[in-house]
């Protein structure tokens, strides 16, 4: 299962962050504004995030494996259709809706639920191992996408990435993924309420949203992801604007996913620094949520929190593109990002209790 986790994160996150090189190609071919092109990624994030609670509810009933299998197929279909784009709404429908649905079914929420189901007492460590796939995916797929775009064009690059998605995702999900014992026994579903009640209270979504720590954690998620995704999506365009060749810019983006604010000699230094910080986010976020709101209702609660994450993924890239369209510079967006990067960990320190609150005594099974 660990092999699938690494490979899944590598392919899925690598494909997502590869949009930074598609941004440059689409702007050049169609002459669209950067906010319009990044809007497709923001639309994907909104659809993806809005489905978070629904995916969490489905996971409790059918388990992660079957959800992931369907997601791989839908994601590949979305990428193939994205290759047929001739006007902006084609891109929004194919990439922003269909690919978003595939990513939701084959994405972060199923992975977190799967890892937590197998390693309930080592969530942070297990997520750290699984999240290694993020760096591998970005490092490999972003430069690969640029090489393919230079060689065969962005349309065939979408098609190649669809083949890669199916070629890895389906065999891996069939042979390497297994639902945790808790799903197989039905203890995460609605079939054993008497066992849940006898074990004492547990967190539900209704109870969690009444907790100030839920909203504090949502604020941490929003700010942390807003700034990182803003940088990841606009990194290649920024470097190309400053005279860095597209392939080198994609390589820098692949190394860590950083917008450089310096001259040509500085991008890799900034890539190293931001990469060290970015690598912490993926395992820490679900681990904190698990500590605060663990229990049978975790998949639905985390699905709701993931909606907040995706709102950040949508707003950060779009806002940066809009700021660039209006001012001709990313300077304002970078200053806002810096402020968020400072406030987010400070807020986490405030909302993270030394001892998590006990769950409510009377579960709300509605």
ZAROTOR-950257 format. One record per residue (C-alpha): residue number from 1; residue in one letter; y, x, z. Coordinates in steps of 0.25 Angstrom, whole numbers, plus 5000, padded with zeros to 4 digits. Layout:
i  aa  Y  X  Z
NUM  a  Y  X  Z
...
***
This chain:
i  aa  Y  X  Z
1  x  5000  5000  5000
2  x  5010  5011  5003
3  x  5008  5016  4988
4  x  5012  5003  4983
5  x  5024  5002  4993
6  x  5029  5015  4988
7  x  5027  5012  4973
8  x  5032  4998  4974
9  x  5045  5002  4980
10  x  5046  5014  4970
11  x  5045  5004  4958
12  x  5053  4992  4964
13  x  5064  5000  4970
14  x  5065  5010  4958
15  x  5066  4999  4948
16  x  5077  4992  4957
17  x  5085  5005  4958
18  x  5083  5008  4943
19  x  5093  4997  4940
20  x  5104  5007  4943
21  x  5100  5014  4929
22  x  5099  5001  4922
23  x  5113  4998  4927
24  x  5119  5009  4919
25  x  5110  5005  4907
26  x  5114  4991  4907
27  x  5129  4993  4909
28  x  5128  5003  4897
29  x  5121  4993  4888
30  x  5127  4980  4891
31  x  5141  4984  4896
32  x  5139  4975  4908
33  x  5147  4978  4921
34  x  5140  4985  4932
35  x  5141  4973  4941
36  x  5134  4965  4931
37  x  5123  4974  4929
38  x  5121  4977  4944
39  x  5122  4962  4946
40  x  5108  4961  4940
41  x  5103  4970  4951
42  x  5111  4962  4961
43  x  5105  4949  4956
44  x  5091  4955  4958
45  x  5094  4959  4972
46  x  5100  4945  4975
47  x  5087  4938  4969
48  x  5078  4948  4976
49  x  5085  4946  4989
50  x  5086  4931  4989
51  x  5071  4931  4987
52  x  5068  4939  4999
53  x  5066  4928  5009
54  x  5057  4921  4999
55  x  5049  4933  4996
56  x  5047  4935  5011
57  x  5042  4921  5013
58  x  5032  4923  5001
59  x  5027  4936  5007
60  x  5023  4929  5020
61  x  5014  4920  5012
62  x  5008  4928  5001
63  x  5010  4942  5006
64  x  5017  4954  4999
65  x  5006  4958  4988
66  x  5006  4945  4980
67  x  5021  4945  4980
68  x  5022  4959  4976
69  x  5013  4957  4964
70  x  5021  4946  4959
71  x  5034  4954  4961
72  x  5029  4965  4952
73  x  5027  4956  4940
74  x  5040  4949  4941
75  x  5048  4962  4943
76  x  5042  4968  4930
77  x  5045  4955  4923
78  x  5059  4956  4927
79  x  5061  4970  4923
80  x  5055  4967  4909
81  x  5065  4955  4907
82  x  5076  4964  4912
83  x  5073  4973  4900
84  x  5077  4961  4891
85  x  5091  4960  4896
86  x  5102  4957  4886
87  x  5112  4950  4895
88  x  5116  4951  4909
89  x  5109  4939  4914
90  x  5096  4944  4908
91  x  5097  4955  4917
92  x  5100  4946  4929
93  x  5088  4937  4926
94  x  5078  4948  4923
95  x  5082  4959  4933
96  x  5090  4950  4943
97  x  5080  4939  4944
98  x  5066  4942  4939
99  x  5065  4956  4944
100  x  5072  4952  4957
101  x  5060  4942  4959
102  x  5050  4953  4956
103  x  5057  4963  4966
104  x  5057  4952  4977
105  x  5042  4950  4976
106  x  5039  4965  4974
107  x  5050  4970  4983
108  x  5055  4974  4996
109  x  5052  4962  5004
110  x  5037  4962  5000
111  x  5036  4977  5003
112  x  5042  4976  5017
113  x  5033  4964  5021
114  x  5021  4972  5015
115  x  5024  4985  5023
116  x  5028  4978  5035
117  x  5015  4970  5035
118  x  5006  4983  5034
119  x  5015  4991  5043
120  x  5021  4982  5053
121  x  5023  4993  5064
122  x  5028  5004  5054
123  x  5038  4996  5045
124  x  5048  5007  5044
125  x  5038  5018  5041
126  x  5031  5009  5031
127  x  5043  5005  5024
128  x  5048  5019  5023
129  x  5035  5023  5016
130  x  5036  5011  5007
131  x  5051  5014  5004
132  x  5048  5027  4999
133  x  5045  5020  4986
134  x  5060  5016  4985
135  x  5064  5031  4983
136  x  5053  5034  4974
137  x  5056  5022  4965
138  x  5071  5025  4964
139  x  5068  5040  4961
140  x  5059  5036  4950
141  x  5063  5024  4944
142  x  5078  5026  4943
143  x  5077  5039  4934
144  x  5065  5033  4927
145  x  5073  5021  4923
146  x  5085  5030  4918
147  x  5075  5038  4910
148  x  5069  5026  4904
149  x  5083  5019  4901
150  x  5087  5032  4894
151  x  5074  5033  4886
152  x  5071  5018  4883
153  x  5082  5010  4888
154  x  5084  5001  4899
155  x  5076  4989  4894
156  x  5063  4997  4892
157  x  5066  5003  4906
158  x  5065  4989  4912
159  x  5052  4987  4905
160  x  5046  5000  4910
161  x  5050  4997  4924
162  x  5043  4984  4923
163  x  5030  4991  4918
164  x  5031  5000  4930
165  x  5033  4989  4940
166  x  5021  4982  4935
167  x  5013  4995  4933
168  x  5015  4999  4947
169  x  5017  4986  4955
170  x  5006  4977  4951
171  x  4994  4987  4953
172  x  5001  4992  4966
173  x  5002  4978  4971
174  x  4988  4974  4967
175  x  4981  4987  4973
176  x  4990  4993  4983
177  x  4997  4981  4990
178  x  4990  4973  5001
179  x  4996  4962  5010
180  x  4997  4966  5024
181  x  4986  4960  5033
182  x  4996  4950  5040
183  x  4998  4944  5026
184  x  4983  4943  5023
185  x  4981  4937  5037
186  x  4992  4927  5035
187  x  5000  4931  5047
188  x  5013  4932  5039
189  x  5012  4919  5033
190  x  5013  4905  5038
191  x  4998  4903  5041
192  x  4998  4908  5056
193  x  5009  4902  5063
194  x  5001  4901  5076
195  x  4999  4916  5076
196  x  5014  4919  5074
197  x  5018  4910  5085
198  x  5008  4916  5095
199  x  5013  4929  5092
200  x  5027  4925  5097
201  x  5040  4923  5089
202  x  5043  4930  5076
203  x  5055  4932  5067
204  x  5058  4922  5056
205  x  5069  4922  5046
206  x  5076  4910  5053
207  x  5075  4918  5066
208  x  5080  4931  5060
209  x  5092  4926  5053
210  x  5097  4921  5067
211  x  5097  4936  5071
212  x  5109  4944  5070
213  x  5100  4956  5068
214  x  5095  4949  5055
215  x  5109  4949  5049
216  x  5112  4962  5054
217  x  5100  4968  5047
218  x  5104  4960  5035
219  x  5118  4967  5035
220  x  5111  4981  5036
221  x  5102  4977  5024
222  x  5114  4972  5016
223  x  5123  4984  5018
224  x  5112  4995  5017
225  x  5106  4989  5004
226  x  5120  4985  4998
227  x  5125  5000  4998
228  x  5111  5006  4994
229  x  5109  4997  4982
230  x  5123  4998  4977
231  x  5121  5013  4976
232  x  5107  5012  4970
233  x  5111  5003  4959
234  x  5124  5010  4955
235  x  5120  5024  4957
236  x  5117  5028  4942
237  x  5129  5021  4937
238  x  5138  5028  4947
239  x  5132  5042  4943
240  x  5133  5039  4928
241  x  5148  5035  4930
242  x  5150  5049  4936
243  x  5144  5056  4925
244  x  5129  5058  4930
245  x  5119  5056  4918
246  x  5111  5043  4919
247  x  5098  5050  4922
248  x  5103  5059  4933
249  x  5110  5047  4939
250  x  5097  5039  4939
251  x  5090  5051  4945
252  x  5100  5052  4956
253  x  5098  5037  4958
254  x  5083  5039  4958
255  x  5084  5049  4968
256  x  5090  5040  4978
257  x  5099  5030  4972
258  x  5113  5034  4976
259  x  5126  5032  4970
260  x  5133  5046  4970
261  x  5147  5046  4973
262  x  5149  5061  4969
263  x  5149  5070  4957
264  x  5136  5074  4949
265  x  5132  5084  4959
266  x  5131  5074  4971
267  x  5122  5063  4967
268  x  5109  5069  4972
269  x  5115  5072  4985
270  x  5120  5058  4987
271  x  5106  5053  4982
272  x  5099  5061  4993
273  x  5108  5056  5004
274  x  5108  5041  5000
275  x  5093  5042  4997
276  x  5090  5047  5011
277  x  5098  5035  5017
278  x  5092  5025  5007
279  x  5078  5028  5010
280  x  5080  5023  5024
281  x  5084  5009  5020
282  x  5071  5004  5015
283  x  5062  5006  5026
284  x  5072  5004  5037
285  x  5077  4990  5033
286  x  5063  4983  5033
287  x  5059  4990  5046
288  x  5071  4985  5053
289  x  5069  4971  5048
290  x  5054  4972  5053
291  x  5058  4977  5067
292  x  5068  4966  5068
293  x  5061  4954  5062
294  x  5046  4957  5061
295  x  5036  4947  5061
296  x  5029  4937  5052
297  x  5043  4932  5046
298  x  5047  4946  5043
299  x  5045  4944  5028
300  x  5055  4932  5027
301  x  5065  4939  5036
302  x  5065  4952  5028
303  x  5065  4944  5015
304  x  5078  4938  5020
305  x  5084  4952  5024
306  x  5080  4957  5010
307  x  5089  4946  5004
308  x  5100  4953  5011
309  x  5096  4966  5006
310  x  5096  4961  4992
311  x  5110  4955  4993
312  x  5114  4969  4996
313  x  5106  4974  4984
314  x  5113  4964  4976
315  x  5127  4966  4981
316  x  5128  4981  4982
317  x  5126  4984  4967
318  x  5134  4973  4962
319  x  5146  4976  4971
320  x  5146  4990  4967
321  x  5145  4986  4952
322  x  5156  4976  4954
323  x  5165  4987  4961
324  x  5163  4996  4950
325  x  5166  4986  4939
326  x  5179  4983  4947
327  x  5184  4997  4951
328  x  5176  5006  4941
329  x  5170  5014  4953
330  x  5160  5013  4964
331  x  5169  5018  4975
332  x  5171  5005  4982
333  x  5156  5002  4982
334  x  5152  5015  4988
335  x  5162  5014  4999
336  x  5157  5000  5002
337  x  5143  5005  5002
338  x  5146  5017  5011
339  x  5151  5006  5021
340  x  5138  4998  5020
341  x  5130  5011  5022
342  x  5137  5014  5035
343  x  5137  5000  5041
344  x  5123  4996  5037
345  x  5116  5006  5047
346  x  5126  5003  5058
347  x  5123  4988  5057
348  x  5108  4992  5057
349  x  5110  4999  5070
350  x  5117  4987  5076
351  x  5107  4976  5072
352  x  5094  4984  5074
353  x  5090  4982  5089
354  x  5083  4992  5097
355  x  5073  4981  5100
356  x  5071  4970  5089
357  x  5074  4956  5094
358  x  5061  4948  5097
359  x  5058  4937  5087
360  x  5060  4922  5090
361  x  5049  4916  5099
362  x  5048  4903  5090
363  x  5045  4906  5076
364  x  5052  4898  5065
365  x  5041  4896  5055
366  x  5050  4888  5046
***
